[in-house]
Amino acid sequence: MASRLNPYLNFDGTTRAAMEFYHSVFGGELAISTFGEFGAPEGVDPDGTMHAMLQTPAGFTLMASDGPPGQPVTSGSNFSLSLSGDDEAELRGYWDQLAEGGQVVMPLERQMWGDTFGMCVDKFGMPWMVNIAGAGADAPA
């Protein structure tokens, strides 16, 4: 899979409704995973949206999730830029450069869904998410 760049939106518990609305506007395929499907931690609504992805016939990809408990979602700053794909060397290279001089919010590590994922804010204040599909599959979670 080629690497891709797309917006990633955060909502305060309304991700499902928002993504269903965008689906009605743009059409395409909508997939929604809840926190409960992945063993919601204490204090997290198991019915909340952990990840949603809309892929449209026009080639748009829009991703979203509910914000974590205790972290307010502020309209206007409730987004990230998401880099994803399966080219580990390419995506780790982007990660290293984006994180340099910025702030690592979540280290680039294997996650419970099996991919390697991290979040950082670059030196210009832009939030980034990097997801490497299948990377680190043999490493412990």
C-alpha positions as a Python dict, from the first residue, in 0.01 Angstrom:
ca = {
    (1, 'M'): (0, 0, 0),
    (2, 'A'): (133, 343, -90),
    (3, 'S'): (178, 592, 190),
    (4, 'R'): (-100, 846, 219),
    (5, 'L'): (-164, 1174, 393),
    (6, 'N'): (-511, 1265, 518),
    (7, 'P'): (-686, 1463, 793),
    (8, 'Y'): (-769, 1294, 1123),
    (9, 'L'): (-1050, 1460, 1321),
    (10, 'N'): (-1128, 1434, 1693),
    (11, 'F'): (-1473, 1479, 1843),
    (12, 'D'): (-1607, 1491, 2197),
    (13, 'G'): (-1818, 1173, 2183),
    (14, 'T'): (-1991, 1258, 1853),
    (15, 'T'): (-1759, 1086, 1607),
    (16, 'R'): (-2014, 828, 1493),
    (17, 'A'): (-2277, 1095, 1417),
    (18, 'A'): (-2022, 1319, 1243),
    (19, 'M'): (-1882, 1038, 1028),
    (20, 'E'): (-2231, 916, 936),
    (21, 'F'): (-2307, 1274, 827),
    (22, 'Y'): (-1988, 1293, 615),
    (23, 'H'): (-2079, 954, 469),
    (24, 'S'): (-2419, 1094, 365),
    (25, 'V'): (-2244, 1390, 202),
    (26, 'F'): (-1957, 1212, 23),
    (27, 'G'): (-2078, 850, -7),
    (28, 'G'): (-1831, 562, -8),
    (29, 'E'): (-1737, 305, 254),
    (30, 'L'): (-1753, 389, 626),
    (31, 'A'): (-1588, 163, 886),
    (32, 'I'): (-1621, 234, 1260),
    (33, 'S'): (-1440, 53, 1545),
    (34, 'T'): (-1535, 108, 1909),
    (35, 'F'): (-1310, 114, 2215),
    (36, 'G'): (-1499, -192, 2342),
    (37, 'E'): (-1383, -398, 2045),
    (38, 'F'): (-1024, -349, 2165),
    (39, 'G'): (-1082, -382, 2542),
    (40, 'A'): (-1171, -31, 2658),
    (41, 'P'): (-955, 82, 2951),
    (42, 'E'): (-1112, 201, 3277),
    (43, 'G'): (-1304, 526, 3233),
    (44, 'V'): (-1343, 491, 2855),
    (45, 'D'): (-1689, 442, 2705),
    (46, 'P'): (-1677, 102, 2531),
    (47, 'D'): (-1931, 233, 2276),
    (48, 'G'): (-1713, 536, 2196),
    (49, 'T'): (-1540, 551, 1860),
    (50, 'M'): (-1174, 446, 1873),
    (51, 'H'): (-1129, 483, 1497),
    (52, 'A'): (-1349, 561, 1198),
    (53, 'M'): (-1250, 578, 834),
    (54, 'L'): (-1449, 700, 537),
    (55, 'Q'): (-1315, 624, 189),
    (56, 'T'): (-1508, 801, -84),
    (57, 'P'): (-1558, 730, -454),
    (58, 'A'): (-1377, 1061, -526),
    (59, 'G'): (-1063, 929, -354),
    (60, 'F'): (-1100, 1126, -29),
    (61, 'T'): (-1007, 956, 298),
    (62, 'L'): (-1131, 1103, 624),
    (63, 'M'): (-1044, 950, 962),
    (64, 'A'): (-1174, 1036, 1309),
    (65, 'S'): (-1207, 927, 1672),
    (66, 'D'): (-1355, 1036, 2002),
    (67, 'G'): (-1113, 1231, 2220),
    (68, 'P'): (-970, 1059, 2529),
    (69, 'P'): (-1146, 1111, 2865),
    (70, 'G'): (-1027, 1416, 3056),
    (71, 'Q'): (-882, 1584, 2747),
    (72, 'P'): (-1119, 1848, 2615),
    (73, 'V'): (-1178, 1864, 2240),
    (74, 'T'): (-1165, 2223, 2120),
    (75, 'S'): (-1326, 2307, 1788),
    (76, 'G'): (-1067, 2448, 1549),
    (77, 'S'): (-779, 2250, 1696),
    (78, 'N'): (-939, 1905, 1695),
    (79, 'F'): (-743, 1755, 1407),
    (80, 'S'): (-412, 1594, 1315),
    (81, 'L'): (-240, 1511, 991),
    (82, 'S'): (-219, 1135, 948),
    (83, 'L'): (55, 954, 757),
    (84, 'S'): (-15, 586, 701),
    (85, 'G'): (101, 298, 489),
    (86, 'D'): (321, -11, 504),
    (87, 'D'): (659, 123, 391),
    (88, 'E'): (828, 115, 731),
    (89, 'A'): (1154, 282, 624),
    (90, 'E'): (974, 566, 448),
    (91, 'L'): (730, 633, 732),
    (92, 'R'): (996, 607, 1006),
    (93, 'G'): (1202, 858, 806),
    (94, 'Y'): (909, 1101, 800),
    (95, 'W'): (852, 1040, 1174),
    (96, 'D'): (1214, 1111, 1263),
    (97, 'Q'): (1214, 1439, 1072),
    (98, 'L'): (871, 1554, 1196),
    (99, 'A'): (956, 1477, 1561),
    (100, 'E'): (1299, 1646, 1548),
    (101, 'G'): (1275, 1979, 1726),
    (102, 'G'): (912, 1911, 1814),
    (103, 'Q'): (736, 1711, 2087),
    (104, 'V'): (670, 1337, 2089),
    (105, 'V'): (320, 1290, 2232),
    (106, 'M'): (314, 911, 2191),
    (107, 'P'): (630, 722, 2089),
    (108, 'L'): (629, 533, 1760),
    (109, 'E'): (565, 182, 1899),
    (110, 'R'): (364, -132, 1826),
    (111, 'Q'): (2, -93, 1936),
    (112, 'M'): (-279, -330, 2040),
    (113, 'W'): (-419, -335, 1685),
    (114, 'G'): (-89, -473, 1557),
    (115, 'D'): (52, -170, 1375),
    (116, 'T'): (329, 66, 1481),
    (117, 'F'): (183, 407, 1569),
    (118, 'G'): (301, 735, 1718),
    (119, 'M'): (194, 1095, 1760),
    (120, 'C'): (406, 1409, 1764),
    (121, 'V'): (376, 1784, 1725),
    (122, 'D'): (629, 1929, 1483),
    (123, 'K'): (840, 2238, 1557),
    (124, 'F'): (574, 2455, 1391),
    (125, 'G'): (295, 2329, 1620),
    (126, 'M'): (126, 2093, 1370),
    (127, 'P'): (2, 1762, 1516),
    (128, 'W'): (99, 1443, 1328),
    (129, 'M'): (1, 1077, 1355),
    (130, 'V'): (209, 804, 1187),
    (131, 'N'): (73, 450, 1143),
    (132, 'I'): (287, 177, 988),
    (133, 'A'): (68, -120, 893),
    (134, 'G'): (201, -451, 1019),
    (135, 'A'): (534, -305, 1134),
    (136, 'G'): (684, -476, 1436),
    (137, 'A'): (449, -774, 1406),
    (138, 'D'): (707, -1001, 1570),
    (139, 'A'): (786, -758, 1850),
    (140, 'P'): (602, -776, 2185),
    (141, 'A'): (312, -537, 2223),
}
